[in-house]
Structure formats: structure tokens, C-alpha cells
Amino acid sequence: MIQISNVGFYYKKGKNIFNNLELTLEKGHIYGLLGRNGMGKSTLLKLISGMIFSKSGKIETLGENPERRLPSMMTQLFYVPEEITTPTVSMKQFAKYNAPFYVNFSLDNLKSYMEEFEVSYEQKISSMSLGQKKKAIISFALACNTPLLIMDEPTNGLDIPSKSQFRKIISRITTEERCVIISTHQVRDLENLIDSVVILEGDGMIANTSIEQISQNFMFKVLDKGEESIYEESGIRGRWGIVENNTKEESKVDIELFFNAAIAQPEIIKSLLIR
């Protein structure tokens, strides 16, 4: 679906965002793209979709060079940016003008998603609240039924019920032929949704791994007194941490804790993931 090889990118020369980045993203997955602010999450999504061009290396998106922005690629992906510029038209009008560009668009799907999100099909999008605007554009994105769906911080501005509805809908539309990439810093919003995580740090990547692989290699637990850990945090549960899973027991993956561990102990995390 997406192949990134030896990619380098910078906005200002001498300050690399990426240096020889290697990354493969496959269909049939919901990827959570994680990283601290400024680590290149939005930049990576723009590179994949051809909105900006790499300085070196090669990117293939749906078998095409995204820099060419060919119709054969652009009609098969939808990109939802973090900051949405909304037109002074209703979704009914917006769909009329934009839906023809997407060969798999379904008007019935659009109306159904907007109904689930409780967003008006007739109201001008520009007059909606931030959360309503987000839900309207997400509804359109989903209705395009593209094999590649890219979303940058989609849950920003959504209230708790809307976040729950978002997770339900995304879970429902995911198929073996579709790849969904969601960039977020609100890890808890997506913890029960994503099946793989990509963690960016420095000018590269710490991890591109499945939740299953994390569970196989790490155990998430309340630590016993004196027990050593790869990474831990103190809270109401006591010492909550990650240890190497030598017994191959299953534990519920805490993605936020894993992310913090990867930032704090990148070499240990990488070495255990490639065992």
C-alpha cells in the first residue's frame, strides 16, 4: 500500500525532519501514527499524499509516486487534515461538487454517517461548531470509500460521545483491502481501535509494530515491590510498568505507556521488538 525508502526531508536545511526513513504500511490495518510535537507526524502524512515532496529517497503510495498526484492515485485516497478550512456551503452542496472525484463515493453512506454523528446535511458547514465541522468532513471522507484513508488528529474537537461514535464507525468500515492511518497525540482516544502503531522520534522511527507483537514481547502490569522494569509510572494503581514478557502471558497493551517507554528507552524497545 505504502512504501517509503531512504526518505529525507527538511523544511530548513540542516534541520532534518526525516533522515533515511524506512517505512512500510500495508492494507488491512488501522495504524496509529504517534510522536511528540514536531517529530513529523503531519509531515509524513503530507509526503504520503503528495502534498509536499521529499528531498531524497523514494515514496510509493498505492503503487504511484505521490509527487505526480495522478488521478489514478488521488481518487483512491482521502486526506483529512488537522485544521479544516470549511466552505460556505452545506454538505449537500459540498458532496455535489466533490463526490464525482471519488469513484466509490456513496451518498447513502454519507447521509448515514452524518445521521450517526448527528450532523445536519442541510446546514452550511462554515456555520457549524469545530466538532460538527470535523464530523461533517469525516463523514464525507468515509463515504468516499477509498482504499487509503489518512486522518490527522481527527478526534480533536470531538466530545466524548462523538469520539466513541468515531471509533465504532472506523471499526466497522475497516476491511482487508483498506489501510487507515490516524495521526494522534490523544492516544487514549484510539486505544481500542488501532491494531498497529508507528512511533516517530528524532529524525526517524522507533517502531512500526502490531499490537499483537507488543503483547507478545512486553507485559503491562502493576509492579511488585522491588521488581525491575523497562519503564514505569507511578499512579493510583501503584507502580504501573512494562517488563519483558518472558512467560508469554497475555496482558492488555497500554499504548500510551508503550509510547512513553519507547521515547524513554528506544534502544531497548527496538531490540525486544526484533527478537
FENVENZI-V772304 format. One record per residue. N is the residue number from 1. RES is the residue in three letters. PSI is psi in radians with two decimals (none if undefined). NEAR is the number of other C-alpha atoms within 10 Angstrom. D_FIRST is the distance of its C-alpha to the first C-alpha in Angstrom with 2 decimals. Layout:
n->{N;N}
res->{RES;RES}
psi->{PSI;PSI}
near->{NEAR;NEAR}
d_first->{D_FIRST;D_FIRST}
This chain:
n->{1;2;3;4;5;6;7;8;9;10;11;12;13;14;15;16;17;18;19;20;21;22;23;24;25;26;27;28;29;30;31;32;33;34;35;36;37;38;39;40;41;42;43;44;45;46;47;48;49;50;51;52;53;54;55;56;57;58;59;60;61;62;63;64;65;66;67;68;69;70;71;72;73;74;75;76;77;78;79;80;81;82;83;84;85;86;87;88;89;90;91;92;93;94;95;96;97;98;99;100;101;102;103;104;105;106;107;108;109;110;111;112;113;114;115;116;117;118;119;120;121;122;123;124;125;126;127;128;129;130;131;132;133;134;135;136;137;138;139;140;141;142;143;144;145;146;147;148;149;150;151;152;153;154;155;156;157;158;159;160;161;162;163;164;165;166;167;168;169;170;171;172;173;174;175;176;177;178;179;180;181;182;183;184;185;186;187;188;189;190;191;192;193;194;195;196;197;198;199;200;201;202;203;204;205;206;207;208;209;210;211;212;213;214;215;216;217;218;219;220;221;222;223;224;225;226;227;228;229;230;231;232;233;234;235;236;237;238;239;240;241;242;243;244;245;246;247;248;249;250;251;252;253;254;255;256;257;258;259;260;261;262;263;264;265;266;267;268;269;270;271;272;273;274;275}
res->{MET;ILE;GLN;ILE;SER;ASN;VAL;GLY;PHE;TYR;TYR;LYS;LYS;GLY;LYS;ASN;ILE;PHE;ASN;ASN;LEU;GLU;LEU;THR;LEU;GLU;LYS;GLY;HIS;ILE;TYR;GLY;LEU;LEU;GLY;ARG;ASN;GLY;MET;GLY;LYS;SER;THR;LEU;LEU;LYS;LEU;ILE;SER;GLY;MET;ILE;PHE;SER;LYS;SER;GLY;LYS;ILE;GLU;THR;LEU;GLY;GLU;ASN;PRO;GLU;ARG;ARG;LEU;PRO;SER;MET;MET;THR;GLN;LEU;PHE;TYR;VAL;PRO;GLU;GLU;ILE;THR;THR;PRO;THR;VAL;SER;MET;LYS;GLN;PHE;ALA;LYS;TYR;ASN;ALA;PRO;PHE;TYR;VAL;ASN;PHE;SER;LEU;ASP;ASN;LEU;LYS;SER;TYR;MET;GLU;GLU;PHE;GLU;VAL;SER;TYR;GLU;GLN;LYS;ILE;SER;SER;MET;SER;LEU;GLY;GLN;LYS;LYS;LYS;ALA;ILE;ILE;SER;PHE;ALA;LEU;ALA;CYS;ASN;THR;PRO;LEU;LEU;ILE;MET;ASP;GLU;PRO;THR;ASN;GLY;LEU;ASP;ILE;PRO;SER;LYS;SER;GLN;PHE;ARG;LYS;ILE;ILE;SER;ARG;ILE;THR;THR;GLU;GLU;ARG;CYS;VAL;ILE;ILE;SER;THR;HIS;GLN;VAL;ARG;ASP;LEU;GLU;ASN;LEU;ILE;ASP;SER;VAL;VAL;ILE;LEU;GLU;GLY;ASP;GLY;MET;ILE;ALA;ASN;THR;SER;ILE;GLU;GLN;ILE;SER;GLN;ASN;PHE;MET;PHE;LYS;VAL;LEU;ASP;LYS;GLY;GLU;GLU;SER;ILE;TYR;GLU;GLU;SER;GLY;ILE;ARG;GLY;ARG;TRP;GLY;ILE;VAL;GLU;ASN;ASN;THR;LYS;GLU;GLU;SER;LYS;VAL;ASP;ILE;GLU;LEU;PHE;PHE;ASN;ALA;ALA;ILE;ALA;GLN;PRO;GLU;ILE;ILE;LYS;SER;LEU;LEU;ILE;ARG}
psi->{-0.94;2.26;2.09;2.15;2.10;0.69;2.30;2.51;2.49;2.65;-0.64;2.20;2.36;-0.17;1.45;2.35;-0.78;2.51;1.92;0.80;2.28;2.20;2.34;2.25;2.28;2.78;2.78;0.21;2.66;1.91;2.32;2.02;1.96;2.67;2.71;2.85;2.34;0.06;0.01;0.31;-0.94;-0.64;-0.77;-0.74;-0.66;-0.64;-0.78;-0.67;0.01;0.28;-0.48;2.83;2.48;2.73;-0.44;2.92;-2.90;2.43;2.34;2.17;2.04;0.63;0.06;2.76;1.98;-0.37;-0.45;-0.37;0.86;2.57;-0.58;-0.44;-0.81;-0.52;-0.15;0.11;2.65;2.32;2.10;1.90;2.86;-0.80;2.10;2.20;2.01;2.41;2.84;0.93;2.86;2.92;-0.53;-0.79;-0.70;-0.78;-0.67;-0.71;-0.52;-0.47;-0.60;-0.33;-0.22;1.94;-0.41;0.23;2.45;2.04;-0.64;-0.73;-0.80;-0.87;-0.66;-0.78;-0.72;-0.60;-0.73;-0.67;-0.12;0.88;2.45;2.33;-0.40;-0.37;2.52;2.28;-0.64;-0.38;-0.02;2.82;2.93;-0.80;-0.72;-0.69;-0.81;-0.80;-0.61;-0.82;-0.67;-0.70;-0.77;-0.75;-0.78;-0.64;-0.31;-0.33;0.77;2.57;-0.49;2.10;2.12;2.21;2.24;1.94;0.95;-0.41;-0.09;2.25;-0.13;2.47;3.05;-0.82;-0.64;-0.64;-0.71;-0.74;-0.69;-0.83;-0.72;-0.77;-0.79;-0.72;-0.66;-0.59;-0.13;2.30;3.03;-0.26;0.05;2.52;2.21;2.23;2.14;1.99;2.33;2.66;-0.05;1.30;-0.68;-0.49;-0.46;0.14;-0.62;0.21;-0.86;2.59;-0.11;2.65;2.49;2.17;2.10;2.48;2.53;-2.26;0.48;-2.52;2.39;-0.73;2.51;1.64;2.78;2.76;-0.62;-0.76;-0.66;-0.77;-0.61;-0.54;-0.30;2.61;2.36;2.12;2.86;2.15;2.45;2.81;2.19;-0.07;2.31;2.67;2.85;-0.69;2.53;2.77;2.60;2.44;-2.80;-0.37;-0.03;-2.46;1.89;2.11;-3.08;2.32;2.83;2.36;1.38;-0.39;-0.13;0.51;2.70;2.46;2.68;2.21;2.22;1.74;-0.67;-0.74;-0.71;-0.73;-0.82;-0.65;-0.70;-0.62;-0.69;-0.62;1.08;-0.71;-0.68;-0.80;-0.82;-0.72;-0.64;-0.51;-0.49;0.20;none}
near->{17;17;17;19;15;14;19;20;24;18;10;8;8;7;11;16;23;25;19;17;19;18;17;12;19;17;18;16;20;25;25;26;26;25;22;16;10;12;20;23;24;19;20;21;22;19;19;24;25;21;14;15;19;19;13;16;15;18;26;18;23;21;12;17;16;22;17;11;15;12;10;11;19;21;20;19;21;23;19;19;18;16;12;11;10;17;13;13;15;19;25;17;16;18;19;11;10;12;18;12;13;19;12;15;21;17;16;9;16;24;20;14;22;21;13;15;20;13;21;17;18;11;14;18;26;15;14;15;11;16;16;22;22;24;25;25;21;23;24;25;22;19;24;27;21;22;21;24;20;23;22;21;19;23;26;17;16;17;11;11;9;18;19;14;14;24;17;13;16;14;14;9;12;16;14;10;13;18;22;25;22;24;25;23;20;14;18;12;17;21;16;14;16;23;17;20;23;22;21;26;21;16;18;20;21;20;21;19;16;18;16;12;13;23;19;19;20;26;23;24;18;16;19;10;8;6;10;12;16;15;19;21;15;11;8;6;10;13;18;18;23;23;17;17;17;10;10;12;11;14;14;12;20;20;21;15;18;20;23;16;19;21;18;13;14;16;12;13;23;15;9;13;16;10;6}
d_first->{0.00;3.84;6.83;10.27;13.34;16.95;16.57;19.88;20.90;24.21;26.12;29.41;29.93;30.76;28.92;25.37;22.76;20.34;21.53;19.39;16.51;14.06;11.03;7.89;6.10;5.05;5.89;9.66;10.49;12.54;12.48;15.79;15.83;19.41;21.81;25.29;26.16;25.51;22.92;20.19;18.18;18.59;18.30;14.83;13.69;15.58;14.15;10.51;12.05;14.45;17.55;18.70;18.29;18.06;21.35;20.06;17.14;13.90;10.71;7.87;6.10;4.96;6.97;9.70;11.90;12.03;15.72;16.55;15.53;15.67;16.34;13.70;11.08;13.54;14.47;11.07;10.89;13.87;15.07;18.14;20.10;22.59;25.51;25.75;28.08;29.40;31.24;34.73;33.76;33.18;29.86;31.45;31.81;28.49;26.69;28.96;27.96;24.21;23.06;23.46;20.46;18.15;18.47;17.86;20.18;22.85;26.11;27.20;24.20;25.02;28.65;27.95;25.79;28.42;31.12;29.56;29.26;32.78;32.01;34.07;32.63;35.70;36.21;35.32;32.22;34.00;36.82;34.72;34.60;31.63;30.43;30.94;29.07;26.04;26.22;26.68;23.61;21.46;22.96;22.01;18.39;18.19;20.14;17.69;15.47;12.24;8.93;8.05;11.29;12.42;16.00;18.36;21.33;21.44;24.37;26.61;29.59;29.16;32.10;31.96;32.02;29.22;27.02;27.75;26.95;23.63;22.65;23.89;22.00;18.58;19.28;20.26;17.36;14.64;13.57;11.67;9.49;8.93;7.50;10.55;11.42;15.21;17.24;20.76;24.00;25.42;24.07;26.59;25.23;21.95;23.30;23.31;20.01;17.21;16.26;14.78;16.03;15.26;18.66;19.43;22.93;24.93;22.85;20.03;18.59;20.65;18.26;14.76;16.01;16.37;19.53;20.64;20.65;22.56;25.01;25.55;26.39;28.20;30.88;31.57;35.28;38.60;40.04;43.45;46.22;45.78;42.38;40.11;36.51;33.46;33.50;35.62;36.78;40.08;40.51;42.38;40.99;42.43;40.28;36.74;34.54;32.04;33.28;31.87;31.42;33.71;34.85;31.43;32.62;30.28;30.46;28.70;26.20;27.34;24.27;26.55;28.76;25.92;24.69;28.30;28.71;25.73;27.25;30.71;30.01;26.76;27.91;29.10;25.96;23.77;26.25;26.36;22.62;22.40;25.47}
